[in-house]
């Protein structure tokens, strides 16, 4: 499976559970951490968990398991590391605090609207 396919599955999974402000950044040329970052907001800590679970479920169905999952206890931010794609799910407050879009502003924005059709 390609990193682009993983990205699309993650974005669709987030959208299926009503994630807000889904953003994808291509960071392949900026870091060795991953090729893409996906960032999404949740309206509650319960939704943070539900969104992360949806991503994990849908990628698992496609035969892809996360290398690691962090933040499950805090529930304000869960990060799922799929090596080429890293998915960050935040409460809105945590997203504003960490400002990953600002931190990775040199990353190329990916148009996720095409993935949601």
Short mmCIF file of the C-alpha atoms (twelve columns), coordinates in Angstrom:
data_MODEL
# 
_entry.id   MODEL 
# 
loop_
_atom_site.group_PDB 
_atom_site.id 
_atom_site.type_symbol 
_atom_site.label_atom_id 
_atom_site.label_alt_id 
_atom_site.label_comp_id 
_atom_site.label_asym_id 
_atom_site.label_seq_id 
_atom_site.Cartn_x 
_atom_site.Cartn_y 
_atom_site.Cartn_z 
_atom_site.pdbx_PDB_model_num 
ATOM 1   C CA . UNK A 1   0.000   0.000  0.000  1 
ATOM 2   C CA . UNK A 2   1.309   3.445  -0.873 1 
ATOM 3   C CA . UNK A 3   1.630   6.307  1.571  1 
ATOM 4   C CA . UNK A 4   -0.952  8.236  -0.476 1 
ATOM 5   C CA . UNK A 5   -3.448  5.369  -0.045 1 
ATOM 6   C CA . UNK A 6   -2.794  5.299  3.713  1 
ATOM 7   C CA . UNK A 7   -3.330  9.053  3.806  1 
ATOM 8   C CA . UNK A 8   -6.647  8.773  1.993  1 
ATOM 9   C CA . UNK A 9   -7.920  5.984  4.270  1 
ATOM 10  C CA . UNK A 10  -6.989  8.015  7.364  1 
ATOM 11  C CA . UNK A 11  -8.686  11.172 6.053  1 
ATOM 12  C CA . UNK A 12  -11.859 9.263  5.124  1 
ATOM 13  C CA . UNK A 13  -11.924 7.548  8.526  1 
ATOM 14  C CA . UNK A 14  -11.647 10.908 10.305 1 
ATOM 15  C CA . UNK A 15  -14.382 12.375 8.136  1 
ATOM 16  C CA . UNK A 16  -16.665 9.386  8.801  1 
ATOM 17  C CA . UNK A 17  -16.635 10.275 12.505 1 
ATOM 18  C CA . UNK A 18  -17.189 14.016 11.926 1 
ATOM 19  C CA . UNK A 19  -13.643 15.271 12.588 1 
ATOM 20  C CA . UNK A 20  -13.266 19.012 12.210 1 
ATOM 21  C CA . UNK A 21  -10.601 20.921 10.272 1 
ATOM 22  C CA . UNK A 22  -8.918  17.904 8.701  1 
ATOM 23  C CA . UNK A 23  -5.553  19.034 7.356  1 
ATOM 24  C CA . UNK A 24  -2.855  17.049 5.589  1 
ATOM 25  C CA . UNK A 25  0.696   18.255 5.094  1 
ATOM 26  C CA . UNK A 26  3.294   16.670 2.852  1 
ATOM 27  C CA . UNK A 27  6.495   16.850 4.921  1 
ATOM 28  C CA . UNK A 28  8.541   14.299 2.981  1 
ATOM 29  C CA . UNK A 29  11.165  16.844 1.926  1 
ATOM 30  C CA . UNK A 30  11.379  18.439 5.397  1 
ATOM 31  C CA . UNK A 31  11.882  15.512 7.761  1 
ATOM 32  C CA . UNK A 32  12.674  11.829 7.983  1 
ATOM 33  C CA . UNK A 33  9.803   11.347 10.469 1 
ATOM 34  C CA . UNK A 34  7.116   10.754 7.845  1 
ATOM 35  C CA . UNK A 35  5.916   11.665 4.377  1 
ATOM 36  C CA . UNK A 36  2.582   13.083 5.568  1 
ATOM 37  C CA . UNK A 37  1.095   14.548 8.713  1 
ATOM 38  C CA . UNK A 38  -2.665  14.460 9.147  1 
ATOM 39  C CA . UNK A 39  -4.116  16.829 11.734 1 
ATOM 40  C CA . UNK A 40  -7.742  16.806 12.867 1 
ATOM 41  C CA . UNK A 41  -9.804  18.387 15.628 1 
ATOM 42  C CA . UNK A 42  -12.415 16.832 17.880 1 
ATOM 43  C CA . UNK A 43  -15.145 18.543 19.878 1 
ATOM 44  C CA . UNK A 44  -14.506 16.454 23.010 1 
ATOM 45  C CA . UNK A 45  -12.052 14.027 24.559 1 
ATOM 46  C CA . UNK A 46  -14.526 11.244 23.797 1 
ATOM 47  C CA . UNK A 47  -14.459 12.175 20.119 1 
ATOM 48  C CA . UNK A 48  -10.626 12.278 20.139 1 
ATOM 49  C CA . UNK A 49  -10.655 8.596  21.110 1 
ATOM 50  C CA . UNK A 50  -13.408 7.743  18.613 1 
ATOM 51  C CA . UNK A 51  -11.520 9.416  15.767 1 
ATOM 52  C CA . UNK A 52  -8.266  7.645  16.621 1 
ATOM 53  C CA . UNK A 53  -10.124 4.336  16.889 1 
ATOM 54  C CA . UNK A 54  -11.739 4.903  13.464 1 
ATOM 55  C CA . UNK A 55  -8.372  5.586  11.822 1 
ATOM 56  C CA . UNK A 56  -6.840  2.541  13.469 1 
ATOM 57  C CA . UNK A 57  -9.787  0.329  12.459 1 
ATOM 58  C CA . UNK A 58  -9.891  1.407  8.804  1 
ATOM 59  C CA . UNK A 59  -6.145  1.135  8.301  1 
ATOM 60  C CA . UNK A 60  -6.136  -2.229 10.083 1 
ATOM 61  C CA . UNK A 61  -8.805  -3.391 7.598  1 
ATOM 62  C CA . UNK A 62  -6.388  -2.387 4.832  1 
ATOM 63  C CA . UNK A 63  -3.632  -4.437 6.454  1 
ATOM 64  C CA . UNK A 64  -1.711  -1.569 8.060  1 
ATOM 65  C CA . UNK A 65  -0.945  -1.421 11.787 1 
ATOM 66  C CA . UNK A 66  0.478   1.571  13.633 1 
ATOM 67  C CA . UNK A 67  4.107   1.460  14.678 1 
ATOM 68  C CA . UNK A 68  3.055   3.297  17.831 1 
ATOM 69  C CA . UNK A 69  0.115   5.077  19.429 1 
ATOM 70  C CA . UNK A 70  0.672   7.809  22.008 1 
ATOM 71  C CA . UNK A 71  -1.531  9.986  24.179 1 
ATOM 72  C CA . UNK A 72  -4.450  7.616  24.703 1 
ATOM 73  C CA . UNK A 73  -4.483  8.309  28.458 1 
ATOM 74  C CA . UNK A 74  -4.602  12.097 28.085 1 
ATOM 75  C CA . UNK A 75  -7.315  12.024 25.426 1 
ATOM 76  C CA . UNK A 76  -6.513  15.644 24.503 1 
ATOM 77  C CA . UNK A 77  -4.164  14.489 21.775 1 
ATOM 78  C CA . UNK A 78  -3.635  11.064 20.272 1 
ATOM 79  C CA . UNK A 79  -0.932  10.439 17.692 1 
ATOM 80  C CA . UNK A 80  -0.911  7.355  15.489 1 
ATOM 81  C CA . UNK A 81  2.408   6.667  13.783 1 
ATOM 82  C CA . UNK A 82  2.133   4.650  10.571 1 
ATOM 83  C CA . UNK A 83  5.759   5.410  9.581  1 
ATOM 84  C CA . UNK A 84  4.931   7.210  6.306  1 
ATOM 85  C CA . UNK A 85  1.759   8.818  7.668  1 
ATOM 86  C CA . UNK A 86  1.426   10.262 11.162 1 
ATOM 87  C CA . UNK A 87  -2.102  11.107 12.319 1 
ATOM 88  C CA . UNK A 88  -2.612  13.708 15.068 1 
ATOM 89  C CA . UNK A 89  -6.069  13.996 16.643 1 
ATOM 90  C CA . UNK A 90  -6.547  16.933 19.011 1 
ATOM 91  C CA . UNK A 91  -9.160  18.664 21.063 1 
ATOM 92  C CA . UNK A 92  -9.432  22.198 19.684 1 
ATOM 93  C CA . UNK A 93  -7.623  23.611 22.728 1 
ATOM 94  C CA . UNK A 94  -4.708  21.188 22.360 1 
ATOM 95  C CA . UNK A 95  -4.487  21.900 18.637 1 
ATOM 96  C CA . UNK A 96  -4.227  25.623 19.314 1 
ATOM 97  C CA . UNK A 97  -1.589  24.991 21.986 1 
ATOM 98  C CA . UNK A 98  0.680   22.762 19.872 1 
ATOM 99  C CA . UNK A 99  0.144   24.646 16.572 1 
ATOM 100 C CA . UNK A 100 1.546   21.898 14.366 1 
ATOM 101 C CA . UNK A 101 0.395   23.674 11.211 1 
ATOM 102 C CA . UNK A 102 2.523   26.655 12.230 1 
ATOM 103 C CA . UNK A 103 5.460   24.467 13.265 1 
ATOM 104 C CA . UNK A 104 5.352   22.644 9.904  1 
ATOM 105 C CA . UNK A 105 4.304   25.669 7.822  1 
ATOM 106 C CA . UNK A 106 6.918   24.780 5.189  1 
ATOM 107 C CA . UNK A 107 5.038   21.557 4.492  1 
ATOM 108 C CA . UNK A 108 2.973   21.339 1.333  1 
ATOM 109 C CA . UNK A 109 -0.771  21.429 2.024  1 
ATOM 110 C CA . UNK A 110 -2.616  18.469 0.528  1 
ATOM 111 C CA . UNK A 111 -6.128  19.074 -0.777 1 
ATOM 112 C CA . UNK A 112 -8.157  16.574 1.253  1 
ATOM 113 C CA . UNK A 113 -11.462 17.653 -0.306 1 
ATOM 114 C CA . UNK A 114 -10.658 15.396 -3.283 1 
ATOM 115 C CA . UNK A 115 -10.409 12.430 -0.912 1 
ATOM 116 C CA . UNK A 116 -13.820 13.073 0.584  1 
ATOM 117 C CA . UNK A 117 -15.863 12.860 -2.619 1 
# 
